[in-house]
Amino acid sequence: MPSPFLETFWQYSLAIIPWFLIGSLIAYFLELRLHKQALSKHLQTLRLRNILSAQALGMISPLSVMSALPVAGEFIDLGANATLLLTFLVAERSYDLQSLFILSSLFGVRFAVLNMLAIFLSLTAASLVLSLHPITFTQKRDGKASGFWTRQLRTFLVVLVGIGVGALLHTLVPPQVFQHYAHTTFGGILSGTLFGFVLYFGTILGNYPVAKAFSDLGMSSAGVFAFLTVSPVFNLVIIFLFTSVIKARIILKMFAVYAVTALLLSFLFPAFL
């Protein structure tokens, strides 16, 4: 008989990995058509339409923020507006091309669509505040982005780590103890936000199996929603990552607006699940 850990690991893998592979293939063909010059054309003039476009491009982009940040200077050299570029990079962190597929498999299509909408609206609020401030990237421009399949392999390893952590939580944490703190709307949102602030897997996809474990252990749907909506941006490591290239005051203000908006939507949207 397989152990509970292996059973859970296998169940989570079946729900996540096939969609990850499908998303990787889609991303590969997108990257054949998308390149830095093409992306920079959508990031040149600061106006509302381009802010929304930058967010949408970031959420579906086959790049990852880990490989895009080192070459941010190249986007600037190609004419990208710094504010739009930062919006694009934050959106890159908050969502992924595979996100809709994986979350639909784990929590249902309605949950996945509402999560995507909540992230987009939170990004919009944060980006509008960001547009009021002059942005300058302080990073050196000697970095190089990794190749596509290298990035996908790293992301896949992160997903496996996330599945392992989720399976371990599901196996070791007593459901009664977890439910005591996280089964209510407020308790779930507070727990989900705190866990999301400290847990970091390098890519948002690593959070998904952990969210599934939280759900299986009895966290309220609002808590799971908050974990998946707030934590992509309001995360300790992500804050330090972005403050390494942009002034801390600007990043903290942008991320605070994102977090407050995402928290409000985490209270509101689960009513429609």
C-alpha positions in Angstrom: 0.0 0.0 0.0 1.4 3.4 -0.9 1.8 5.9 1.9 -0.6 8.8 2.3 2.1 11.1 1.2 2.7 9.3 -2.1 -1.0 8.9 -2.7 -1.5 12.7 -2.3 1.6 13.5 -4.3 0.3 11.3 -7.2 -3.2 12.9 -7.0 -1.8 16.4 -7.1 0.6 15.5 -9.9 -2.2 14.2 -12.1 -4.2 17.3 -11.6 -1.4 19.7 -12.3 1.4 18.3 -14.5 -0.6 17.5 -17.6 -1.9 21.1 -17.7 1.6 22.4 -17.1 2.9 20.4 -20.1 0.1 21.7 -22.3 0.8 25.2 -21.2 4.5 24.8 -21.9 3.8 23.8 -25.5 1.5 26.8 -26.0 4.1 29.0 -24.4 6.8 27.6 -26.7 4.8 28.5 -29.8 4.0 31.9 -28.4 7.7 32.6 -27.7 8.5 31.8 -31.4 6.3 34.8 -32.3 7.0 37.0 -29.4 10.4 38.7 -28.8 11.6 41.7 -26.8 11.3 44.0 -29.8 7.6 43.0 -30.3 6.8 43.3 -26.6 8.5 46.7 -26.2 6.1 48.1 -28.9 3.3 47.6 -26.5 5.1 49.2 -23.6 6.1 52.5 -25.0 3.3 55.1 -24.3 1.9 55.5 -20.8 -1.9 55.5 -21.1 -4.7 53.4 -19.6 -5.1 51.1 -22.7 -1.4 50.3 -22.6 -1.4 49.7 -18.9 -4.2 47.1 -19.3 -2.3 45.6 -22.3 0.9 45.4 -20.3 -0.9 43.5 -17.6 -2.6 41.1 -20.0 0.7 40.5 -21.8 2.5 39.9 -18.5 -0.1 37.4 -17.3 0.2 35.3 -20.5 3.8 35.9 -21.3 6.0 32.8 -21.7 8.9 34.7 -20.0 9.3 34.6 -16.2 10.0 37.5 -13.9 13.2 35.7 -12.8 14.6 35.7 -16.4 13.0 39.0 -17.4 14.3 41.2 -14.6 18.0 40.7 -15.5 17.4 42.0 -19.0 14.9 44.8 -18.0 17.5 47.3 -19.2 17.3 45.9 -22.7 13.5 46.6 -22.8 14.3 50.2 -21.7 16.9 50.5 -24.5 14.2 49.3 -27.0 12.0 52.2 -26.0 9.8 50.6 -23.3 8.3 53.0 -20.8 9.6 52.2 -17.3 6.2 52.3 -15.6 4.6 50.0 -18.2 7.6 47.7 -18.0 7.3 47.4 -14.2 3.5 46.7 -14.6 4.4 44.0 -17.1 7.0 42.4 -14.8 4.7 42.4 -11.8 1.9 40.8 -13.9 4.5 38.2 -15.0 4.9 37.3 -11.3 1.2 37.3 -10.5 -0.1 34.9 -13.1 1.1 32.4 -15.7 -0.1 31.0 -19.0 -0.7 27.6 -17.3 -2.6 29.2 -14.3 -6.1 29.1 -15.7 -5.7 25.4 -16.8 -4.2 24.2 -13.5 -6.6 26.2 -11.2 -9.6 25.0 -13.2 -8.4 21.4 -12.7 -7.9 21.9 -8.9 -10.8 24.2 -8.0 -13.1 24.5 -10.9 -13.5 26.9 -13.8 -15.5 29.5 -11.9 -12.8 29.8 -9.2 -10.0 30.0 -11.8 -11.8 32.8 -13.8 -12.6 34.8 -10.6 -9.0 34.5 -9.5 -7.7 35.7 -12.8 -10.2 38.7 -12.7 -9.3 39.6 -9.1 -5.6 39.6 -10.0 -6.2 41.7 -13.1 -8.3 44.3 -11.1 -5.7 44.4 -8.3 -2.9 45.0 -10.8 -5.0 47.7 -12.5 -5.4 49.6 -9.1 -1.7 49.2 -8.3 -0.6 50.3 -11.8 -2.8 53.4 -11.8 -1.2 54.5 -8.5 2.2 53.6 -10.0 1.6 55.8 -13.0 1.6 58.9 -10.7 5.3 58.4 -9.9 8.4 58.6 -12.2 10.0 55.2 -12.4 13.7 54.5 -13.0 15.3 51.0 -13.2 18.6 51.0 -11.2 19.7 47.6 -12.4 22.9 46.9 -14.4 22.2 45.7 -17.9 24.6 42.9 -18.2 22.3 40.0 -17.4 21.1 37.4 -19.9 17.8 35.6 -20.0 17.8 31.8 -19.9 16.6 29.7 -22.8 13.0 28.7 -23.0 13.3 25.0 -22.1 15.8 25.9 -19.3 13.1 28.2 -17.8 10.4 25.5 -18.3 12.6 22.9 -16.6 13.2 25.2 -13.6 9.5 25.9 -13.4 8.7 22.2 -13.6 11.1 21.6 -10.7 9.4 24.3 -8.7 6.0 22.7 -9.4 7.4 19.4 -8.2 8.6 21.1 -5.0 5.2 22.7 -4.5 3.5 19.4 -5.0 5.8 17.8 -2.5 5.2 20.6 0.1 1.4 20.4 -0.5 1.4 16.6 -0.1 3.5 16.9 3.0 1.2 19.5 4.6 -1.9 17.3 3.7 -0.2 14.3 5.3 1.3 15.8 8.5 -1.0 18.7 9.5 -3.9 17.6 11.7 -7.1 18.8 9.9 -8.8 19.7 13.2 -6.1 22.1 14.2 -5.9 23.7 10.8 -9.7 24.0 10.5 -9.8 25.7 13.9 -7.9 28.7 12.6 -8.7 28.7 8.9 -12.3 27.4 8.4 -14.0 30.9 8.7 -13.9 33.6 6.1 -11.8 36.0 8.2 -9.6 33.3 9.7 -9.0 31.7 6.2 -8.1 35.1 4.6 -5.8 36.0 7.4 -4.1 32.6 7.4 -3.9 32.5 3.6 -2.4 36.0 3.5 0.2 35.2 6.2 1.2 31.9 4.6 1.4 33.6 1.2 3.6 36.3 2.5 6.3 33.9 3.8 6.1 30.9 1.4 8.1 31.3 -1.8 8.7 28.8 -4.6 10.2 31.0 -7.3 7.1 30.9 -9.5 3.5 31.3 -8.8 2.8 27.7 -10.1 4.5 26.3 -7.0 1.7 27.9 -4.8 -1.1 25.9 -6.5 -0.6 22.5 -5.0 0.0 24.1 -1.6 -3.4 25.9 -2.0 -5.0 22.5 -2.8 -3.5 21.1 0.4 -4.9 24.1 2.4 -8.3 23.4 0.8 -8.2 19.7 1.6 -7.3 20.5 5.2 -10.3 22.7 5.6 -9.3 26.2 4.8 -12.3 28.3 3.7 -12.7 29.1 0.0 -12.1 32.7 0.8 -8.8 31.8 2.5 -7.7 29.7 -0.5 -8.8 32.5 -2.8 -6.8 35.1 -0.8 -3.7 32.8 -0.8 -3.8 32.6 -4.6 -4.7 36.2 -5.2 -2.8 38.2 -2.6 0.4 36.2 -2.3 1.6 36.4 -5.9 2.7 40.0 -5.3 2.4 40.5 -1.5 5.3 38.2 -0.7 8.5 39.0 1.3 10.9 37.6 -1.3 9.1 39.3 -4.2 9.2 42.6 -2.4 13.0 42.3 -2.0 13.3 41.2 -5.6 11.6 44.2 -7.0 13.2 46.7 -4.6 16.6 45.6 -6.0 15.7 47.3 -9.3 13.2 50.0 -8.3 13.1 52.4 -5.3 11.6 50.7 -2.2 9.1 53.5 -1.6 7.5 53.1 -5.0 7.4 49.3 -4.8 6.0 49.3 -1.3 3.2 51.7 -2.3 2.4 49.7 -5.4 2.3 46.4 -3.6 0.3 47.8 -0.7 -2.4 49.0 -3.1 -2.4 45.6 -4.8 -2.7 43.8 -1.5 -5.5 45.9 -0.2 -7.5 45.5 -3.5 -6.8 41.8 -3.6 -7.9 41.4 0.1 -11.2 43.3 -0.6 -11.9 41.1 -3.6 -11.1 38.0 -1.6 -13.9 38.9 0.8 -16.3 39.7 -2.1 -15.6 37.1 -4.9 -15.9 33.8 -2.9 -19.6 34.6 -2.6 -19.9 33.7 -6.3 -18.2 30.4 -6.0 
